[in-house]
Amino acid sequence: MADKPSRGLVVYGDGLAGIVSPSHAHLHSLASRGSCGFLALKDYPRTESDDERVVWELAQLLDAHNAFIGSKGGNAATFENQNKPLIPTISERFMGMKAAIFTTNARVRSFGRNLGFTALQFDELIDDNISLNNTPQNILSSKLLKLLGFEEGKTMERGDFDLVIVHIGHGDKENELQKKILSDEVEWINALVGGFFQMPQLASEVGSRILFYLVMSYGTVSDDGDPSLSNFISQKETDSDLSSLIPLQSYTMKAGELLSDIRHHCPMLCAQWQEAVTRKDMAEVFSFNEFKERGGNLAIPADRFLYELAFKLWKAPKYGA
């Protein structure tokens, strides 16, 4: 735990976890210097479109899942079009926290606004005459840090925001063009992470005051009978005569009750880093198998992520053990 309030930067790669390759060196570097684990998701109805799935999973990450399914019709469009928020805003829930989300997805912007986020587009970070893809990632990282109140190696008393979320990528890999788009988005995140860690500011007090998360989901996946899926519980463990003796994992429980809708495959991958604060684990590669075998954080329900983050920003009391 930091001895001063932190500010948070979360990069969320929606549907990109399965595309990370050995060439994405900056993602693996983050895993090797940080603490890694999983965010377990509730499954989503197979009748939902991928746009619905994007908001469904983001709602879990931001602990707005119950409000999402309780809205009229239980879909993203009706949630976004409410006249007033269905749950308290993020500022009301977390001690005045000011939060922003950057995204190119119009539905995600609407969803974020309903939760009290300031929804921004990437062109608000860059010069008018330079495209996003042609803007060096270290410049983008510098601008993101400035929004959080970090400038020239110093921490300003107040920044524009306490938390900034960068949302990149969404969609099924239905064709070669879509695969290329998603691959480019992983490359973009890889460069952004590299630009972030190459910033001189992190060698100053800023490194111990900025809490950095990289979260990646798998997007739309097949059912859990597919042996190729990234599964917490192996088929061997399921078929074993001793399977009934395997204790229930904490990510499957909430308030002492077993979660019937939690899925055991394809969780979000989550790596976190904060200089001199994060407890480094043994993971060296940003991948499911590496996190399962050598990560330090194991799994928590995805809807606990925001509370965990808010606590580390001194915006929420500690919950649980």
Phi, psi and omega per residue, in radians:
M1 nan 2.306 3.140
A2 -1.220 2.690 -3.138
D3 -1.560 0.031 3.072
K4 -2.432 2.751 3.112
P5 -1.031 2.408 3.106
S6 -1.768 2.994 3.000
R7 -2.254 2.546 -2.921
G8 -1.972 2.430 3.020
L9 -2.177 2.089 -3.118
V10 -2.056 2.142 3.011
V11 -1.809 2.064 -3.066
Y12 -2.002 1.961 3.105
G13 -1.699 1.735 -3.077
D14 -1.368 2.141 3.093
G15 1.287 0.321 -3.007
L16 -1.945 -0.124 -3.024
A17 -1.041 -0.650 -3.083
G18 -1.344 -0.052 -3.086
I19 -1.828 -0.132 3.120
V20 -1.096 2.298 -3.100
S21 -2.159 2.971 3.102
P22 -1.023 -0.362 -3.117
S23 -1.311 -0.232 -3.115
H24 -1.506 1.250 -2.959
A25 -1.085 -0.607 -3.082
H26 -1.227 -0.575 3.078
L27 -1.161 -0.713 3.131
H28 -1.234 -0.583 3.082
S29 -1.107 -0.726 3.084
L30 -1.055 -0.804 3.127
A31 -1.026 -0.665 -3.071
S32 -1.283 -0.402 -3.118
R33 -1.817 -0.122 -3.058
G34 -1.999 -2.742 3.127
S35 -2.130 2.279 -2.927
C36 -2.138 2.621 3.111
G37 -3.037 -2.772 -3.010
F38 -2.266 2.669 2.972
L39 -2.064 1.926 -3.058
A40 -1.400 2.318 -3.062
L41 -1.767 2.647 2.873
K42 -1.341 2.592 3.120
D43 -1.317 2.739 -3.117
Y44 -2.015 2.658 -3.118
P45 -1.036 2.339 -3.097
R46 -1.165 -0.238 3.130
T47 -1.411 -0.193 -3.093
E48 -1.291 2.571 3.042
S49 -1.308 2.955 3.131
D50 -1.181 -0.580 3.057
D51 -1.045 -0.693 3.086
E52 -1.132 -0.727 -3.132
R53 -1.079 -0.665 3.119
V54 -0.995 -0.849 -3.113
V55 -1.273 -0.635 3.105
W56 -0.974 -0.823 -3.105
E57 -1.313 -0.660 3.080
L58 -1.104 -0.635 3.111
A59 -1.058 -0.641 3.089
Q60 -1.203 -0.741 -3.137
L61 -1.063 -0.571 -3.099
L62 -1.796 0.274 3.092
D63 0.913 0.798 3.078
A64 -2.142 0.354 -3.035
H65 -1.144 -0.775 -3.104
N66 -1.126 -0.689 3.084
A67 -1.159 -0.640 -3.133
F68 -1.079 -0.871 -3.098
I69 -1.332 -0.317 3.133
G70 -1.535 -0.108 3.120
S71 -1.266 2.868 -3.083
K72 -1.020 2.041 3.128
G73 1.487 -0.252 3.066
G74 1.139 0.587 3.115
N75 -2.281 2.976 -3.012
A76 -1.084 -0.732 -3.054
A77 -1.086 -0.771 -3.120
T78 -1.223 -0.589 3.093
F79 -1.087 -0.801 -3.068
E80 -1.158 -0.520 -3.019
N81 -1.624 0.203 3.069
Q82 -1.109 2.538 3.117
N83 -1.233 -0.474 3.100
K84 -2.502 2.728 -3.107
P85 -1.030 2.506 3.124
L86 -1.433 -0.279 3.072
I87 -2.364 2.813 3.081
P88 -0.974 2.616 3.134
T89 -1.197 2.893 -3.134
I90 -1.076 -0.568 3.091
S91 -1.174 -0.696 3.121
E92 -1.227 -0.567 -3.091
R93 -1.407 -0.542 -2.981
F94 -2.229 1.076 2.900
M95 0.897 0.819 3.079
G96 1.338 0.282 -3.128
M97 -0.982 2.290 3.053
K98 -1.766 2.142 -3.026
A99 -2.328 2.570 3.115
A100 -2.301 2.671 3.044
I101 -2.311 2.230 3.050
F102 -1.714 2.295 3.133
T103 -2.831 2.718 3.010
T104 -1.698 -0.054 -3.058
N105 -1.607 2.016 -3.083
A106 -1.076 -0.642 3.141
R107 -1.173 -0.687 3.101
V108 -1.152 -0.664 3.090
R109 -1.059 -0.812 3.137
S110 -1.090 -0.737 3.129
F111 -1.084 -0.796 3.138
G112 -1.065 -0.740 3.129
R113 -1.056 -0.672 -3.131
N114 -1.134 -0.435 3.111
L115 -1.600 0.005 3.108
G116 1.657 0.151 3.060
F117 -1.389 2.606 2.890
T118 -1.432 1.990 -3.079
A119 -1.616 2.128 -3.034
L120 -2.167 2.728 3.032
Q121 -1.846 2.744 -3.040
F122 -1.133 -0.447 -3.131
D123 -1.176 -0.191 3.050
E124 -1.396 -0.142 3.099
L125 -1.696 -0.310 -2.954
I126 -2.110 2.889 3.098
D127 -1.211 2.624 -3.076
D128 -1.061 -0.515 -3.045
N129 -1.710 0.191 3.132
I130 -2.227 2.295 3.141
S131 -1.358 2.842 -3.140
L132 -1.051 -0.758 -3.089
N133 -1.203 -0.369 3.141
N134 -1.736 0.098 3.106
T135 -1.608 2.115 3.128
P136 -0.943 2.384 -3.057
Q137 -1.147 -0.438 3.094
N138 -1.196 -0.511 3.070
I139 -1.229 -0.735 3.085
L140 -1.082 -0.756 3.127
S141 -1.059 -0.736 3.136
S142 -1.087 -0.711 -3.137
K143 -1.195 -0.671 3.093
L144 -1.108 -0.746 3.116
L145 -1.132 -0.629 3.122
K146 -1.099 -0.674 3.089
L147 -1.070 -0.510 -3.136
L148 -1.539 -0.008 3.085
G149 1.626 0.366 3.093
F150 -1.944 2.150 -3.093
E151 -2.646 2.302 3.100
E152 0.925 0.718 3.064
G153 1.337 0.157 -3.125
K154 -2.153 2.724 3.096
T155 -1.775 2.021 3.094
M156 -1.243 2.698 -3.122
E157 -1.031 -0.650 3.112
R158 -2.436 2.432 3.001
G159 -1.893 3.060 3.077
D160 -1.110 -0.587 -3.072
F161 -2.458 2.700 2.998
D162 -1.596 -0.430 -3.080
L163 -2.491 2.308 3.046
V164 -2.204 2.237 3.080
I165 -1.950 2.257 3.073
V166 -1.865 1.990 -3.101
H167 -1.805 2.109 -3.107
I168 -2.280 2.393 2.964
G169 1.469 2.506 2.970
H170 -3.058 2.766 3.058
G171 2.024 2.671 3.091
D172 -1.355 2.730 3.052
K173 -1.579 1.238 -3.023
E174 -1.466 -0.424 -3.095
N175 -2.629 3.058 -3.058
E176 -1.135 -0.607 3.123
L177 -1.125 -0.778 3.135
Q178 -1.113 -0.688 3.093
K179 -1.045 -0.720 -3.141
K180 -1.132 -0.731 3.134
I181 -1.078 -0.821 -3.128
L182 -1.143 -0.656 3.092
S183 -1.080 -0.736 3.112
D184 -1.104 -0.607 -3.132
E185 -1.212 -0.630 3.048
V186 -1.132 -0.724 3.099
E187 -1.048 -0.701 3.138
W188 -1.106 -0.787 3.120
I189 -1.133 -0.715 3.111
N190 -1.012 -0.765 3.124
A191 -1.184 -0.661 3.128
L192 -1.119 -0.766 3.103
V193 -1.105 -0.734 3.099
G194 -1.088 -0.771 3.110
G195 -1.082 -0.650 3.132
F196 -1.096 -0.860 -3.050
F197 -1.348 -0.225 3.075
Q198 -1.558 -0.008 -3.090
M199 -1.307 2.285 3.128
P200 -1.028 -0.484 -3.114
Q201 -0.965 -0.582 -3.046
L202 -1.198 -0.276 3.081
A203 -1.414 -0.162 3.139
S204 -1.691 -2.816 3.120
E205 -1.107 -0.336 -3.092
V206 -1.054 -0.677 -3.089
G207 -0.992 -0.602 -3.126
S208 -1.562 -0.053 -3.129
R209 -1.929 -0.188 -3.136
I210 -1.826 2.175 3.089
L211 -1.753 2.027 -3.042
F212 -1.931 2.249 3.065
Y213 -2.128 2.440 2.893
L214 -2.059 2.088 -3.138
V215 -2.103 2.313 3.094
M216 -2.347 2.364 3.086
S217 -1.912 2.965 -3.128
Y218 -1.607 -0.211 -3.080
G219 1.327 -2.608 -3.127
T220 -1.241 2.243 -3.124
V221 -2.273 2.816 3.106
S222 -1.362 -3.119 -3.071
D223 -1.258 2.940 -2.995
D224 -1.347 0.106 3.046
G225 -1.452 -0.138 -3.132
D226 -1.334 2.023 -3.087
P227 -1.166 -0.248 -3.119
S228 -1.445 -0.146 -3.089
L229 -1.236 2.687 3.051
S230 -1.383 1.795 -2.958
N231 -2.052 2.346 3.076
F232 -1.097 -0.662 -3.055
I233 -1.922 2.067 -3.106
S234 -1.305 2.770 3.094
Q235 -1.061 -0.597 3.137
K236 -1.096 -0.732 3.125
E237 -1.174 -0.664 -3.125
T238 -1.163 -0.693 -3.077
D239 -1.439 -0.226 -3.063
S240 -1.147 2.551 3.060
D241 -1.128 -0.328 -3.117
L242 -1.674 0.137 -3.054
S243 -1.041 -0.554 -3.133
S244 -1.208 -0.272 -3.122
L245 -1.605 -0.157 3.126
I246 -1.249 2.125 -3.074
P247 -1.146 2.622 3.070
L248 -1.146 2.366 3.132
Q249 -1.450 2.643 -3.020
S250 -1.086 -0.506 -3.114
Y251 -1.198 -0.262 3.132
T252 -1.591 0.002 -3.050
M253 -2.131 2.628 3.014
K254 -2.653 2.218 -3.119
A255 0.929 0.648 3.100
G256 1.370 0.048 -3.115
E257 -1.947 2.503 3.098
L258 -1.280 2.282 3.113
L259 -1.426 2.058 -3.069
S260 -1.429 -0.328 -3.038
D261 -1.881 0.150 3.120
I262 -1.330 2.474 3.122
R263 -1.822 2.564 -3.053
H264 -1.722 0.110 -3.114
H265 -2.229 2.744 3.048
C266 0.843 1.059 3.058
P267 -1.355 3.049 2.929
M268 -1.294 2.417 3.019
L269 -1.586 2.376 -3.036
C270 -2.383 2.140 3.049
A271 -2.108 2.351 -3.141
Q272 -2.212 2.656 -3.134
W273 -2.609 2.405 2.973
Q274 -2.673 2.119 -3.034
E275 -0.960 2.225 3.068
A276 1.144 0.195 3.131
V277 -2.156 -0.837 -3.127
T278 -1.138 2.344 3.050
R279 -1.481 1.892 -3.080
K280 -1.167 2.407 3.081
D281 -1.827 -2.842 -3.056
M282 -1.673 -0.034 -3.121
A283 -1.160 2.435 3.125
E284 -2.123 -0.210 -3.041
V285 -2.325 2.477 3.103
F286 -1.462 1.556 -3.133
S287 -2.743 2.781 -3.139
F288 -1.042 -0.908 -3.065
N289 -1.074 -0.692 3.136
E290 -1.150 -0.750 3.131
F291 -1.133 -0.667 -3.125
K292 -1.185 -0.703 -3.069
E293 -1.486 -0.594 -2.964
R294 -2.278 -0.055 3.113
G295 -1.235 2.755 -3.062
G296 -1.738 -0.203 -2.992
N297 -1.867 -0.132 -3.111
L298 0.878 -2.351 -3.038
A299 -2.249 2.511 2.941
I300 -2.282 2.733 3.054
P301 -1.030 2.467 -3.100
A302 -1.015 -0.534 -3.091
D303 -1.326 -0.022 3.039
R304 -1.639 -0.159 -3.058
F305 -1.028 -0.814 -3.059
L306 -1.127 -0.634 3.097
Y307 -1.162 -0.753 3.116
E308 -1.045 -0.780 3.138
L309 -1.131 -0.816 -3.107
A310 -1.074 -0.648 3.092
F311 -1.071 -0.735 -3.121
K312 -1.252 -0.340 3.048
L313 -1.597 0.102 -3.103
W314 1.112 0.641 3.132
K315 -2.062 0.144 3.124
A316 -2.771 2.578 3.055
P317 -1.240 2.795 3.113
K318 -1.184 2.449 3.060
Y319 -2.096 2.737 3.071
G320 1.199 -2.801 -3.075
A321 -1.296 nan nan
